């Protein structure tokens, strides 16, 4: 059941009607849980028992970690000495730490098994496994990465002092909520649990916002991302015949495709959730207008960036142990982020690339603090433009490693970005026959698309201007009709593979 389908529309309307017909919170949560199970079954039934078992295990671990009293006789006898109480409390805290680490390890091992076992078997036993088969829906449980990340965040938050829930229905509804289950955004339990306690029927403005988010996301994904993907697939699928200009166009187009695909999915997820009275966190904040790689990671896949900071970067020491250690911590975090995305070497290179870029940015910041003229340069208009160009050049070239899972293909593209001429037959097949436009026209379309993104960023990101809700309602059917008319068929969401 794809978000952009008639079946999902009927499913969503039916669930909403049942959900809001109940006044009792528990019945609403049961409706949400059952609907989420139906949604997952429609996509991948074989892993549903696994997700249910993991949900229950993490729920029980959270309850045990969240107990605030010391175990045994010490908790029952209020007359024990202060030293005995401190000993009992220290012993209990050690037990809580062990439980937390057990839960984190369990979730990490599960993720490693599903995402990296095929590659390990291939390396250790020389078993030839097709990479496409290894990452296919039949092998990898949909949403497993986002699922385990949320579980780890919950267990760590409870260990740090956040209250654990004793209501399985609330925890299961949070974990399996269909809007965010497959590709996020990564949502912390307590964020959603607090909203469960204060559910109200959405106002007209909220309903309009939810419908607008969904329609806008559908346009991003189906019209923009999927049509860009046609050219990207043609170019990166025929590398030896593409010229340097073609490779640059494909690199730029893929960066836009990835953004529109993922941000479009999140918009549809957030729009669906809003109709249930639930607000999911934003995941993108105009990342391609960042003027540093650090700012880019504060704006791109924001919930993943927040997870990496809170559960990896800060535990490693963050920026509290000197400049060298800070750069090393940034490198480790991004290397892990690269490995998380996949088992092939290209993701290691991608993570290393971003880790080095973050380290260089931190060093440049330190130099700017020491030399006043450098700081002034980066703050004037010319310096801002230079910083933006350098940041986007780094980001878009890194997408080459992200898109091409074959290490040799990625290296080939990097080596042929300059001075390589493509053959005429490639241009005829791709631009004339497949796209019905010239290379120049495609370049102009990409520039126009970027300019439109800049206009939206200026109005919404800078001036904080937005359409009012009646106007949004008018645009909703127009957007959905455009999707029905112009969208290519059968293109999956890119982040389903992760």
Secondary structure, DSSP 8 states (H G I E B T S, - for coil): --SSSHHHHHHHHHHHHHHHH--SHHHHHHHHHHHHHHHHHHH-GGGHHHHHHHHHHHHHHHHHHH--S--GGGGT-TTS-HHHHHHHHHHHHHHHHHHHHHHHHHHHHHHHHHHHHHHHHHHHH-----HHHHTSTTTS-TTHHHHHHHHHHHHHHHHTT------HHHHHHHHH-HHHHTT-----HHHHHHHHTT-----HHHHHHHHHHHHHHHIIIIIIIHHHHHHHHHHHTTGGG--HHHHHHHHHHHHHHHHHHHHHHHHHHHHHHHHTT-------S-GGG-SSHHHHHHHSSHHHHHHHIIIIITTTTTTSS-HHHHHHHHHHHHHHHHHHH-SSHHHHHHHHHHHHHHHHHHHHHHHHHH-HHHHHHHHSHHHHHHHHHHHHHHHHHHHHHHH--SHHHHHHHHHTSSS----HHHHIIIIIIIISS-HHHHHHHHHHHHHHHHHHIIIIIIS-----HHHHHHHHHHHHHHHHHH--SS---GGGG-
